[in-house]
Amino acid sequence: MATEVILPRLGQGMEAGTIVRWLKSEGEQVEKGEPLFELDTDKVTQEVEAEASGVLLRIAVAAGEVPVGETVAFIGEAGEDVPAADARVEAERGAAASAEKPAAAPARDPERDRGREASVGADAQGQSAFSAAISNGRIKASPLARRIARERGVDLASLRGTGPDGRIVAEDVERAGPAGPAPAAAPAQAVPVAAGEIERRPLSNVRKTIARRLTQAWTVPAFMLTVQIDMSRANALVGGQRELHPDVRITVTDLLTKVCAQALMRHREMNVQFTDEELLVFPSADVGIAVAAPAGLVVPVVRGAERLSVAEIAAVRTDLVGRARDGKLRAEDLDGGTFTISNLGMYDVDQFVAVLNPPQASILAVGATRETVVPRGGELEVVPLMSVTLTCDHRAVDGATGAEFLKSVKAFLEDPGLAL
């Protein structure tokens, strides 16, 4: 019997995804674990692997948005019969479509109809888009639009989509308040622009998610703490680790990840996520590393960093960063971090303040290391100083708690033997 290929749930809260393209064609042999199609969610565009081996007998959904759990293809033996369509899905759609059918129209009144012609004509395009948005008995909306609507209590059925075929996109939901959609604005007067002056780049799902999450983070009551750290011993350790492990490039970020993980275990009240009802205190340090990927900023997670050596962290980081820049991250690579490190030192930035990564309660911004003259014991010495700034969600972390954590990070970097 043919195996159904079901759209998987790739992350907590995921309700739907958009099939971008199929990597296999109908009639082609597929091996279990082989990439089958690309799926776009509000976090990443990810390859979905086949869960069975055989021939791709039929692609039920070639492209577009699909709810989690819906059948999108069939895999089986060559020549095997497959259903013409997923009977369960068709039954659900048929029932929903029947529920959407309007009541019988009253007898026509020519005078009344003539009075309505102008308004009907003016609104025809919008009504057509709205009808398309509920075709097949299901509202067409992007995964990000559905999530925002759920968070804000917006009824998608009350919105008019501005996306392709009337699809509701995130901007449509954001323009609507909790009580319903905002009234449509009159078309703006077009302003002539010289050709070639403006390049329009549509926002990707990742960029839209970044915008939404950073806007959310900007409303969080936060405080910042900054210290300067003598990196003499830390730099020497990194150099020694590179000699011991020539097969992987170890960086200061890897040592920072290890040191912060150890400090999080010492100060567990820092290793938290904030929710409206409770603080989630985690048993291990899952440290996110901010990466500038082509699609936008992403934060893949090094899990259980307190249990890994610096070299092991370097290997994990190298893999995550490489896949981030190639657009190959999976949803599980981004979920569940408890702390984030954002290092801009390689860009010659001395000091900066990083924006929180909700629901995490803290993030460490790392600047460049500078040779600096400092007084010691009545004499002047040149030492490599690095500035780091800790941003904390004050709803979850108190100032003294953050200061104690930062004190431990500084101590571990100035004497790495304490942390290793």
C-alpha positions in Angstrom: 0.0 0.0 0.0 1.3 3.4 -0.9 2.7 5.6 1.9 1.2 9.0 2.4 3.7 11.9 2.6 2.3 14.2 5.3 3.2 17.8 5.8 5.3 17.6 9.1 5.2 20.0 12.1 8.7 21.4 12.1 8.4 23.6 15.2 6.3 24.4 18.2 3.2 26.4 17.2 3.5 25.6 13.5 0.1 25.2 11.9 0.9 25.4 8.2 3.8 25.7 5.7 4.3 26.7 2.1 5.7 24.2 -0.3 8.3 26.1 -2.4 9.4 23.4 -4.8 9.7 19.6 -5.1 13.2 18.1 -5.4 11.9 14.9 -6.9 9.5 14.4 -9.8 6.6 12.0 -10.1 7.9 8.5 -11.2 11.3 9.1 -9.7 12.9 6.8 -7.2 13.2 8.1 -3.7 15.3 6.8 -0.8 14.3 7.2 2.8 16.1 10.2 4.3 16.6 11.8 0.9 15.4 15.5 0.5 12.0 15.4 -1.0 10.7 19.0 -1.1 11.5 22.5 0.2 9.1 23.9 2.9 8.9 27.6 3.9 7.8 28.4 7.4 8.0 31.6 9.4 11.5 30.7 10.6 13.4 28.9 7.8 13.1 27.4 4.4 13.9 23.8 5.0 14.3 20.6 3.0 11.9 17.9 4.1 13.2 14.3 3.9 11.3 11.3 2.7 10.2 9.0 5.4 10.0 5.9 3.1 11.8 4.5 0.1 10.0 3.8 -3.2 8.7 5.7 -6.3 7.2 9.1 -5.9 3.8 8.0 -7.4 1.9 11.2 -7.2 2.4 14.8 -5.9 -0.9 15.9 -4.4 0.1 19.5 -3.7 2.6 20.9 -6.2 3.2 24.3 -4.4 1.5 26.7 -2.0 0.3 26.7 1.6 -0.6 23.4 3.3 -1.9 22.7 6.8 0.2 20.5 9.0 -0.9 16.9 8.7 -2.3 17.1 5.2 -1.2 14.6 2.6 1.1 16.2 -0.1 2.3 13.1 -2.0 2.3 9.3 -2.2 5.4 7.0 -2.2 5.1 3.3 -3.1 5.9 0.6 -5.6 6.1 1.4 -9.3 2.6 1.0 -10.9 0.8 0.9 -7.6 -2.6 2.6 -7.5 -3.0 5.7 -5.3 -6.1 7.7 -4.5 -7.0 10.4 -6.9 -7.1 12.7 -3.9 -7.0 12.5 -0.2 -10.6 11.6 0.6 -10.4 12.9 4.1 -9.1 16.3 3.0 -11.6 16.5 0.2 -14.5 15.7 2.5 -13.4 18.4 5.0 -13.1 21.0 2.2 -16.4 20.0 0.7 -18.2 20.4 4.0 -16.5 23.8 4.7 -17.3 25.0 1.2 -21.0 24.0 1.7 -21.0 25.9 4.9 -19.7 29.0 3.1 -22.4 28.9 0.3 -24.6 32.0 0.5 -28.4 31.9 0.9 -30.5 32.1 -2.3 -30.6 35.6 -3.7 -33.9 37.5 -3.6 -35.8 38.4 -6.8 -33.9 41.1 -8.8 -35.2 44.7 -8.6 -33.9 46.6 -11.7 -34.0 50.0 -10.1 -32.2 48.8 -7.0 -29.6 47.0 -9.1 -28.9 50.1 -11.2 -28.3 52.1 -7.9 -25.8 49.5 -6.8 -23.9 49.2 -10.1 -21.3 51.9 -9.3 -20.4 50.6 -5.8 -20.3 47.0 -7.0 -18.1 47.9 -9.9 -15.7 49.8 -7.7 -15.4 47.0 -5.2 -15.4 44.1 -7.7 -11.6 43.6 -7.6 -11.5 43.5 -3.7 -14.5 41.2 -3.5 -12.8 38.8 -6.0 -9.7 38.7 -3.9 -11.7 38.1 -0.8 -13.6 35.3 -2.5 -10.3 33.7 -3.5 -9.0 34.0 0.0 -11.7 31.5 1.2 -11.7 29.2 -1.8 -12.1 25.5 -1.1 -13.6 26.3 2.2 -10.3 27.3 3.8 -9.0 30.8 4.4 -5.7 31.4 2.5 -3.2 32.9 4.8 0.6 32.7 5.3 1.9 30.8 8.3 3.2 34.1 9.7 -0.2 35.8 9.2 -1.9 32.9 11.1 0.5 33.2 14.0 0.1 37.0 14.3 -3.6 36.7 14.1 -3.6 34.1 16.8 -1.4 36.2 19.1 -3.6 39.4 18.5 -7.0 37.7 18.5 -7.7 38.8 14.9 -10.3 36.8 13.0 -8.8 35.9 9.6 -12.2 35.5 8.1 -12.8 39.3 8.6 -9.7 40.3 6.6 -9.2 40.9 2.9 -6.0 39.5 1.7 -3.6 41.6 -0.5 -1.3 38.7 -1.4 -1.4 36.5 -4.5 -5.0 35.2 -5.2 -6.3 37.1 -2.2 -4.0 35.3 0.3 -3.8 37.0 3.7 -0.3 38.1 4.5 1.3 39.4 7.7 0.8 43.0 6.8 -3.0 42.5 6.4 -3.2 41.2 10.0 -0.9 43.9 11.3 -3.1 46.6 9.8 -6.1 45.1 11.7 -6.8 45.7 15.4 -8.1 43.0 17.8 -11.7 44.2 17.0 -11.4 43.7 13.3 -9.8 45.0 10.1 -8.9 48.6 9.7 -10.9 50.5 7.0 -9.4 50.4 3.6 -7.5 53.5 2.8 -8.0 55.4 -0.4 -5.3 54.7 -3.1 -2.3 56.9 -2.7 -1.4 59.3 -5.4 1.4 57.8 -7.5 4.6 59.9 -7.5 6.7 59.5 -10.6 10.2 58.2 -9.8 13.1 58.1 -12.2 13.9 54.6 -13.4 16.7 52.8 -11.6 16.6 54.9 -8.4 14.6 52.5 -6.2 15.2 48.8 -5.9 12.2 46.9 -4.4 13.0 43.8 -2.5 10.0 41.8 -1.2 10.4 40.8 2.5 11.2 37.2 3.0 9.4 35.2 5.7 12.6 35.3 7.7 12.9 39.1 7.4 9.3 39.5 8.4 9.8 37.3 11.5 12.9 39.3 12.4 10.9 42.5 12.2 8.1 41.1 14.3 10.3 39.6 17.0 12.6 42.7 17.3 9.6 45.0 17.6 8.3 42.7 20.3 11.8 42.8 22.0 11.9 46.6 21.9 8.8 46.8 24.2 10.6 44.7 26.9 11.9 46.7 30.0 15.6 45.9 29.7 18.8 47.0 31.4 22.4 46.9 30.2 25.7 46.1 32.0 29.1 46.6 30.4 32.6 45.4 31.6 36.0 45.3 30.0 37.9 42.0 30.1 41.6 41.3 29.9 41.8 38.7 27.1 45.5 37.8 27.6 45.0 34.3 28.9 41.9 33.7 26.8 43.7 34.5 23.6 46.6 32.3 24.6 44.1 29.4 25.3 42.4 29.9 21.9 45.9 29.7 20.2 46.8 26.6 22.1 43.5 24.9 21.2 44.0 25.7 17.6 47.4 23.9 17.7 45.8 20.9 19.5 42.9 20.7 17.1 44.1 21.8 13.6 41.1 20.1 11.9 38.6 22.7 13.3 39.1 26.5 13.5 38.5 27.5 17.1 37.6 31.1 17.8 37.0 33.5 20.7 33.3 32.9 20.1 33.7 29.2 20.9 35.5 30.0 24.2 32.8 32.6 25.0 30.1 30.0 24.4 31.8 27.6 26.8 32.4 30.3 29.4 28.9 31.7 29.3 27.4 28.1 29.5 29.5 27.5 32.7 28.4 30.8 34.1 24.7 30.0 33.3 25.0 26.8 35.3 26.5 28.7 38.2 23.8 31.3 38.0 20.7 29.3 36.9 18.4 32.2 37.5 20.0 33.7 34.3 19.3 30.5 32.3 15.6 31.3 31.8 12.8 32.2 29.4 10.0 34.6 30.3 6.3 33.9 29.8 3.3 35.8 31.0 2.6 33.2 33.6 5.9 31.8 34.8 9.7 31.7 34.4 11.1 28.6 32.7 14.4 27.7 34.3 16.4 25.3 32.1 18.6 22.5 33.3 21.2 23.0 30.5 22.8 25.9 28.7 21.5 26.0 25.1 23.5 29.0 23.7 22.4 30.8 20.6 25.0 32.3 18.2 23.8 35.2 16.2 24.7 34.7 12.5 24.4 37.2 9.6 22.9 34.9 6.9 21.9 36.1 3.4 18.2 35.9 4.3 18.7 37.9 7.5 19.8 37.4 11.1 19.3 33.9 12.5 20.3 32.4 15.8 21.1 28.7 15.7 21.6 27.0 19.0 24.5 25.1 20.5 22.7 22.7 22.8 24.1 21.5 26.2 27.2 23.8 25.7 28.3 23.3 29.3 29.0 19.6 28.6 31.0 20.2 25.4 34.7 21.0 25.1 35.8 24.2 23.3 36.8 22.1 20.3 33.4 20.3 20.2 31.6 23.7 20.4 33.8 24.9 17.5 32.7 21.9 15.4 29.1 22.4 16.2 29.3 26.2 15.5 31.1 25.6 12.2 28.3 23.3 11.0 25.5 25.7 12.2 27.1 28.8 10.7 27.8 27.0 7.4 24.3 25.8 7.0 22.9 29.2 8.1 24.8 30.9 5.3 23.7 28.2 2.8 20.0 28.5 3.9 20.0 24.9 5.1 19.1 25.4 8.8 16.3 23.2 10.2 13.6 24.5 12.5 15.1 22.5 15.4 18.4 24.3 15.0 16.7 27.5 16.0 14.2 26.4 18.7 14.7 26.5 22.5 17.8 28.7 23.1 18.2 30.0 26.7 20.9 32.6 26.0 22.4 34.4 23.0 25.9 35.7 22.1 26.2 38.4 19.4 29.8 39.0 18.4 30.6 42.0 16.2 34.3 42.2 17.1 35.4 40.9 13.7 33.7 43.9 12.2 35.9 46.2 14.2 33.0 47.3 16.5 34.3 48.4 19.9 31.0 48.2 21.8 27.3 47.9 21.2 24.0 46.9 22.8 22.2 43.8 21.4 18.5 43.5 21.3 16.9 40.7 23.3 15.8 37.5 21.6 12.5 36.8 23.3 11.5 34.7 25.1 15.1 34.5 26.2 15.9 36.9 29.1 19.5 37.9 28.3 21.9 38.4 25.4 25.7 39.2 25.4 27.0 41.8 22.9 30.8 41.3 22.2 33.0 43.9 20.8 36.6 43.9 19.4 39.7 43.3 21.4 41.9 46.3 21.6 45.5 46.7 22.8 45.0 49.2 25.6 47.4 50.9 28.1 46.3 50.3 31.7 47.9 51.2 35.0 49.0 48.1 37.1 51.0 48.2 40.3 52.2 51.7 39.7 53.3 51.0 36.1 51.7 51.1 32.7 51.0 47.9 30.8 49.6 47.2 27.3 46.9 44.5 27.6 44.2 43.2 25.1 40.9 44.5 26.4 37.5 43.3 25.1 34.3 45.1 25.9 31.1 43.1 26.5 27.6 44.4 27.2 24.9 42.2 28.8 21.3 43.1 28.1 18.7 41.6 30.4 14.9 41.4 30.5 14.2 43.2 33.9 10.9 41.2 34.2 12.9 38.0 34.6 16.4 39.1 35.8 17.4 41.6 38.5 20.3 44.0 38.2 22.4 42.2 40.9 21.7 38.8 39.3 23.0 40.1 35.9 26.0 41.7 37.5 27.0 38.5 39.3 26.7 36.5 36.1 28.8 39.1 34.2 31.4 39.0 37.0 31.7 35.2 36.5 32.0 35.5 32.7 34.8 38.1 33.3 36.6 35.9 35.8 36.3 32.8 33.6 37.8 34.6 30.6 40.6 36.2 32.5 41.5 32.8 34.0 39.9 30.2 31.7 41.1 27.3 33.9 38.3 28.2 36.3 35.7 27.3 33.6 37.3 24.3 31.9 
